[in-house]
């Protein structure tokens, strides 16, 4: 199996964001990739997201080789550790610290994916883009209760309010699933700063045009964001899986 990857992470154009509160983790040798978004409105979002991914990186380095075949359980342990480190940091500072997480762990012919919050994971397979994760957000809850609504993040007052996050509570409830891989599968992990300004069509068009030049595809994501104001920090990792 061969994994080609590229990434983009940028502060965006919003003057209110003096730092990039997004973080990313790329461990190609261990086949682990993740993005995290420090929750807006909370304190030290950049510390929350980087701390979460830092403890995941440490866990993979120390225990990844011992995880065996139970990658789902291993991912649960990693996410629990990430939640604990962010929660404890906030507790020590007497401030809430929180972060989203979207993570992919690839092993042989399958991927285990997990997420908390509204950072997303997409897959492009056979020319079609599918969103694998479901946002933990007030907007998604509203749409679940009222499927006929056509409301979006941009015309809903609580469009950016999430209902789960690392560090928000002592216990976190991630969504985890296993995906059997096919040759030429492409995964996109991204924070909301990417998909707020890149529609599904935009994401698919960029990949179709630059499938063999993934860094340029990531730059196209950023260009699309900038053309629409880049109102948030933006981060994406693109993975292309080839069966050798």
C-alpha positions in Angstrom: 0.0 0.0 0.0 1.2 3.5 -0.9 -0.1 6.7 0.7 0.4 10.0 -1.1 -0.5 13.1 1.0 -0.5 16.8 1.0 -1.8 19.5 3.4 -2.7 23.1 3.8 -3.1 25.2 7.0 -3.6 28.9 7.1 -4.9 31.6 9.4 -7.3 33.0 6.8 -8.2 36.6 6.3 -10.3 37.4 9.4 -8.5 40.1 11.4 -10.1 38.8 14.6 -7.9 35.6 14.3 -4.4 36.7 15.3 -3.2 33.1 15.4 -4.1 29.9 13.6 -6.1 27.9 16.1 -6.1 24.8 13.7 -3.5 22.1 14.1 -2.7 19.0 12.0 -0.9 15.7 12.5 0.9 13.8 9.8 2.6 10.5 10.6 3.1 8.8 7.3 5.3 6.0 8.6 2.6 5.1 11.2 -0.3 5.8 8.7 -1.9 8.3 11.1 -3.3 11.7 10.0 -5.5 14.2 11.9 -6.8 17.8 11.9 -8.1 19.7 15.0 -9.8 23.1 15.3 -9.5 25.0 18.6 -13.1 25.9 19.4 -13.9 29.6 18.7 -15.0 31.5 21.8 -13.0 29.2 24.1 -9.7 30.2 25.5 -6.4 29.3 23.8 -7.9 27.3 21.0 -4.5 26.9 19.4 -3.2 25.3 22.7 -6.2 23.0 22.8 -5.8 21.7 19.3 -2.1 21.4 19.4 -2.2 19.7 22.9 -4.8 17.2 21.6 -2.7 16.2 18.6 0.5 16.2 20.7 -0.8 13.5 23.0 -2.1 11.5 20.1 1.3 11.7 18.4 3.0 10.6 21.7 0.5 7.7 22.1 1.1 6.4 18.5 4.9 6.6 18.9 4.8 4.7 22.2 2.0 2.2 21.7 1.1 2.0 18.1 3.2 -1.0 17.4 1.4 -2.8 20.3 -2.1 -2.0 19.1 -2.4 -5.2 17.1 -5.6 -5.8 15.1 -7.9 -3.8 17.4 -7.4 -0.4 15.8 -10.8 0.8 16.8 -10.0 0.3 20.5 -6.6 1.9 20.0 -8.3 5.0 18.4 -10.8 5.2 21.3 -7.8 5.2 23.7 -6.1 7.9 21.8 -9.2 10.1 21.7 -9.8 9.6 25.4 -6.2 10.7 26.1 -6.6 13.8 23.9 -9.8 14.7 25.7 -8.2 14.3 29.1 -5.2 16.5 28.3 -7.3 19.3 27.0 -9.8 19.1 29.8 -7.1 19.1 32.5 -5.3 22.1 30.9 -8.6 24.0 31.0 -9.2 23.0 34.6 -5.8 24.1 35.7 -6.4 27.5 34.1 -10.0 27.6 35.3 -11.0 28.2 31.7 -12.8 26.1 29.2 -10.5 24.8 26.5 -11.9 22.7 23.7 -11.1 21.4 20.2 -12.6 19.4 17.4 -10.8 16.3 16.0 -10.9 14.3 12.7 -8.5 11.4 12.5 -7.7 8.6 10.1 -5.6 5.5 11.0 -4.8 3.3 8.1 -3.9 -0.4 8.4 -3.5 -2.8 5.5 -6.8 -2.9 3.6 -8.9 -0.6 5.8 -9.0 2.7 7.6 -10.4 3.5 11.0 -11.7 7.1 11.2 -12.9 9.0 14.2 -14.2 12.5 14.9 -15.5 14.8 17.5 -17.1 18.1 16.7 -17.6 19.5 13.2 -14.2 18.9 11.5 -15.0 16.5 8.7 -13.7 13.5 6.8 -14.7 12.9 3.1 -13.9 10.1 0.8 -13.7 10.3 -3.0 -14.3 6.9 -4.6 -15.2 6.1 -8.2 -15.5 9.8 -9.0 -18.0 10.6 -6.2 -17.4 12.5 -3.0 -19.1 11.2 0.2 -19.0 12.8 3.6 -18.2 10.0 6.0 -18.6 12.0 9.2 -21.7 13.7 10.6 -21.2 17.0 12.3 -21.7 17.2 16.1 -23.5 20.5 15.9 -26.7 22.3 16.6 -27.3 22.7 12.9 -27.0 19.0 12.3 -29.4 18.2 15.1 -31.9 20.6 13.6 -31.5 19.0 10.2 -31.9 15.5 11.7 -35.2 16.6 13.3 -36.4 18.5 10.2 -34.9 16.8 7.1 -37.0 19.0 4.8 -35.1 22.1 5.8 -32.6 23.6 3.4 -31.0 25.8 6.1 -27.2 26.1 6.0 -24.4 27.3 8.3 -24.4 30.7 6.6 -28.1 31.4 7.3 -28.5 29.8 10.7 -27.6 31.9 13.8 -26.1 28.9 15.6 -24.5 27.5 12.5 -21.0 27.3 14.1 -22.1 25.9 17.5 -20.9 22.4 18.1 -22.4 19.9 20.6 -19.3 17.8 21.2 -15.6 18.7 21.6 -12.4 17.5 23.1 -12.0 19.0 26.5 -15.5 20.3 27.0 -16.4 17.5 29.4 -14.5 14.8 31.4 -15.8 12.1 29.1 -15.9 12.4 25.3 -18.1 10.4 22.9 -16.4 10.1 19.5 -17.9 8.6 16.4 -15.7 5.8 15.0 -16.1 3.7 12.0 -14.1 1.3 9.8 -13.8 1.8 6.0 -12.6 -1.0 3.7 -10.2 0.6 1.2 -10.2 0.5 -2.5 -7.4 1.3 -5.0 -7.2 5.1 -5.5 -9.4 6.1 -2.6 -8.8 9.7 -1.6 -9.6 11.0 1.8 -10.0 14.7 2.7 -9.7 15.7 6.4 -10.6 19.3 7.0 -11.7 21.9 9.5 -14.8 24.0 8.9 -12.8 26.8 7.5 -12.3 24.7 4.4 -15.8 23.3 3.8 -17.5 26.6 4.7 -15.9 28.1 1.5 -15.6 24.9 -0.6 -18.8 23.2 -1.6 -18.8 19.4 -2.3 -18.5 20.3 -6.0 -15.5 22.6 -5.3 -13.7 19.8 -3.3 -14.4 17.2 -6.0 -13.4 19.5 -8.8 -10.0 20.3 -7.2 -9.2 16.7 -6.6 -10.3 15.6 -10.1 -8.1 18.3 -11.6 -5.1 17.7 -9.5 -5.4 14.1 -8.4 -1.7 13.5 -9.2 -0.6 16.9 -7.7 -2.2 16.8 -4.3 -0.3 19.9 -3.0 -1.9 22.0 -5.8 -5.3 20.6 -4.9 -4.8 21.8 -1.4 -3.7 25.2 -2.7 -6.9 25.3 -4.7 -8.9 24.7 -1.5 -7.1 27.7 0.0 -7.7 29.8 -3.1 -11.4 29.1 -3.0 -11.5 30.1 0.7 -9.6 33.4 -0.1 -11.9 34.2 -2.9 -14.9 34.0 -0.5 -13.3 35.9 2.3 -11.5 33.1 4.3 -13.4 34.1 7.4 -11.9 31.3 9.5 -8.7 29.4 10.0 -8.5 26.7 7.3 -6.7 23.3 7.4 -7.0 20.2 5.2 -5.0 17.0 4.7 -5.6 15.0 1.5 -4.6 11.3 1.3 -4.5 9.1 -1.8 -4.4 5.3 -1.2 -2.8 3.1 -3.8 -2.6 -0.7 -3.6 0.8 -1.6 -4.8 
